[in-house]
């Protein structure tokens, strides 16, 4: 037995990045006879029990590291084919494509660090490099992609660019799928990184490229549940339409106050209302009234578990995938006009200089007086006339006060541009419209920001020294490497970004101001945003760099964000003097709450971007051969990316289609240079392009340059 164990351990050392089932291992060790195989199984069991090898789900065995160079973490694939392993310590490890083993995006993995920190990866700003030596847990079972047929075999090409390997499908596992079908595949076996994974088809969604099929596939690609379980629907339908009398008795009744909601024209869930009064000293008394979802969604209930798992609503171009069933999101928890609703209200007394002098947070009953769209409010602001004109103009005046104060204190105000699709009755895009950022948008934004900040300060700066588990919205400062990259990038456009000055946020503010109104504004704003760390949820109060707030949380959207719902519950429990044991129990959970909700938020963002790209591709299918103005938004060795000025649609001009010259890539200066004629195509240059082709399967748009 000792000799068998030695052979097993030696084998795993040589194949440290793979795992094996016992039968496969027996073949490799030439121990396939039944007696020898039983000895092998016993040896594997004993080695796993002694923690000398690892045993994964599916009865797979593999190498067990035993020194400080070996870590565990989660793998995230990055555009370019490399990976980042985020260790349990929070450190990032660069994983070159050749060192990925059989790991996929999101997998929990075993990582071996190189003996000494590898050369610094300047582009990523990462000091550590390593190799995946084992997959501890797969992040996904089902993979969405397009079935392709060659002369001799079938394979699935995944939709996600983060899955770099095609999946081989034996003919007997097609389940009725045919060439160019959009399918769902399951990886059945993948042990050798030199070979592609093998799997089988579980479902056929339809033909790839069909708009409805592509949109339906997004939810499946990102593992977003569309339907609610029956028990969740039943729970949502069980509530009465009206509030019981005891709720009126125990809450602050403010139905006599004028409360209005302001939302997009197509919104159906109105989760925030505003009121405004003045005290005897002329201070503003702003009321921010948020739908009290926690009144209906109790901790541990079917509704709560489902809401936590989803963590956020997902807003796709053709509709929303809600966090809560429609009975709650669009009805009982929506602050609809002329209907009594339970709310959680923050009343803030704000001076004429924007200072919050006093506040209170109360459970209330409200009755919305009017539902406004942003366009309605903008019209009242411009005309200084209309229903509730004094309220709207007062809120707008307060908005300017709060905005000026926020910018003075270092908050960064990105004027990012968004687009909206005008859809026909078949939900196909017929027009792409840039959405203007109105004063009405800022009005709501500033009111929500001050409410979120006030709630966070209420907890973080409370003189009560008791343990207070909480979930903050944090945003840490950019790394030095990212700042240098941004400075180099904007210099190519003739702009400066001073990273060595007195205030980093002031440098961002100056850059944003300098590029405002320029052709490259959107490109630079996008790159500047990417230079920053992502905002996340955390149990630690580390401040919000972008807003320049020491305390910040999310309180104002519990219909569509789980952290806000959690904050409502915590505030109520603190008001009732939460017991210490309960505080300790929640503190132990808060870190995982933050990690989960942050991950689900990122998933939603990626799904939303994918739906926008699908609609852009569908829209451009109707414009093949048409010419547009654009700006060069990226330059790489095999072509240039061009973003169209009017629609923000991005496509590529491939070098193979740049036939007016032979172009060479100047990586340092983000430029393509024609060898014979000397033409320079630089990042930020204005160009005219014609739509050459559209590939709905790959969600790609090809342009060709026209005479400029």
ABEGO torsion letter per residue (X at the ends): XAAAAAAAAAAAAABAABBBBAAAAAAAAGBABAAAAAAAAAAAAAAAAAGABBBBBGGBBBBBBABAABBBBBBBBBBGGBBBBBBAAGBBBBBBAAAAEABBBGBBBBBBBBABBBBBBAAAGBABBBBBABBABBABABBBBBBBBBAABBBBBBABAABABBBBBBAAAAGGBBBGBBBBBBBABBABAABBBBBBBABBAEBBGBAAAAAAAAAAAAGBBABBBAAAAAAAAABBABBBAAAAAABBBAAABBBBBBBBAABABBABBBBBBBBAAGBBBBBBBBBBAAAABBBGBAAAAAAAAAGBBBBBAAEBBBABBAAAAABAABBBBGBBBBBBBBBBBBBAAGBBABBBBBBBBBBBABBBBAAAAAAAAAAGBEBGAAAAAAAAAAAAAAAAAAAAAGBBBBBBBBBBBBBBAAGBBABBBBBBBBAAAAAAAAAAAAAAAAAAAAAAABABABBBBBBBBBBBBBBAAAAAAAAAAAAAAGBBBBAABABAAAAAAAAAAAABGBAAAAAAAAAAAAABBBBBBBABBAEBAAAGBABBBBAABAAABAAAAAAAAAAAAAAAGBBAAAAAAAAAAAAAAAAAAAAAAAAAAAAAAAAAAAAAAAAAAAABGBBBBBBBABBBAAEBBBBBAAAGBBBBBBAAABAABBBBBBAAAGBBBBAAAGBBBBBGBBBBBBBABBBAAAGBBBBBBBBX
